[in-house]
Amino acid sequence: MSPLGMGGIVLVVLLVLLSTGMPIAFALGLVSIAALILTEGFDSIEIVGETFFGGLASFALVSIPMFIVMGAAIASSPAGKDLYEALDRWLNRVPGGLVLSNIGACSIFAALSGSSPATCAAIGKMGIPEMVQRGYPKSIAAGSIAAGGTLGILIPPSVTMIVYGIATETSIGRLFIAGLLPGLLLTVLFMIWTIIACKYAGYSFEKMATRYSFRERFQALPRVLPFLLIIVGILYVLYGGVATPSEAAGAGALFCIVLVAVIYRIWKPGPLLSVFRSSLKESVMIMMIIGASELFAFTLSSLFVTQSIAGWIGDLDVNRWVLMGLINVFLLVAGFFLPPVAVILMTAPILLPIITQAGFDPYWFAVILTINMEIGLITPPVGLNLYVINGIAPDISLQTILRGSLPYVLCMVLGIVILSIFPDIVTWLPNLLMGPGG
């Protein structure tokens, strides 16, 4: 059988296992071991453990649990509530200020926590009831929070960018800064659409809003600014070459825990153990997927599937933008069913040589890939953010949430088009701060 035929069988078996609800890491590992035994014999078992743990033998991986601890500490505190209130006080007199403050709070909290579900839960618990109470359409209230939560995997520091950097051996610091302007671009597109949708739905922005004095506005900042300074500090030490991603993540996690303990008095063993317990579970899950993905990639390479796919795509006599369009469709479909980390680990090593040979920048492609993963977070059948919103706002139907989220999917598609026409939006800042090259 040809390598592509064997690759097709492996993929079908993997999808069948995933459809049964089997954890991704176990499905990847089981398919890989079975394929190796069938093709190489039982002697191939000897290299399974070495390959699996070899995928985890990278010091850069230390940054993943550290950033997760950082996000868990913030998510366990009222930081989201304070951030939401601070932005509301500053934007409450702006037309659509409440919904804009929700999206802004989502983008900042997503950067702090790095978790889309945590962002939806933290901001949505306060923002959705308040927006509905002030007369905003339920679909817009829920959809804006669901879409805003996706920004966490693009705006730095981002765990998915770390995973991409490790999988493709590209600079994590450069990846972080490459995602900054595109993240802001999506935030602006979300805000613009929200104002248009509210106007179209007949909402009047002239309704009276609470007036806050400058003293009241500044009173809301002291609890928020320290966390924002941590983000700025992490980005500075990374871009300035002061520290590695692992060192910056460790320092950021420590400072966040200290700030949560000092500002919110969360210092008792119970809440802190809960932070570390949730961080441990998520970290182990990601590490298991990384190790299993390394084994899966080794299996595909041993079967010459990876080389055959790369050769087949390379032999296609198509325009490079047609090729990129096909890759985008593939990533979009994969994102419908799999979490971002799994898609990146399974596809990035295969696609990177192809897109670089076609003349695309690997850091630009990282941003495009990530936006595709964002779309998957708010589209069925998985659409994790949709279910999180439905859980915190059960009076809003899943159909209403989906109807409110779909226009933001179009905003992300528009973002991909803009970044394709103007790739310097991604590459300009990294080249300015870190010099040209990779």
Secondary structure, DSSP 8 states (H G I E B T S, - for coil): --HHHHHHHHHHHHHHHHHTT--HHHHHHHHHHHHHHHHH-GGGGHHHHHHHHHTT--GGGGHHHHHHHHHHHHHTTTHHHHHHHHHHHHHTTSTTHHHHHHHHHHHHHHHHH--HHHHHHHHHHHHHHHHHHTT--HHHHHHHHHHHHGGGGTSSS-HHHHHHHHHHT--HHHHHHHTHHHHHHHHHHHHHHHHHHHHHTT--TTS------HHHHHHTSTTTHHHHHHHHHHHHHHHTTSS-HHHHHHHHHHHHHHHHHHHH---SHHHHHHHHHHHHHHHHHHHHHHHHHHHHHHHHHHTTHHHHHHHHHHH--S-HHHHHHHHHHHHHHHHHHS-HHHHHHHHHHHHHHHHHHTT--HHHHHHHHHHHHHHHHTSTTT-HHHHHHHHH-TTS-HHHHHHHHHHHHHHHHHHHHHHHH-THHHHHHHHHHH-S--
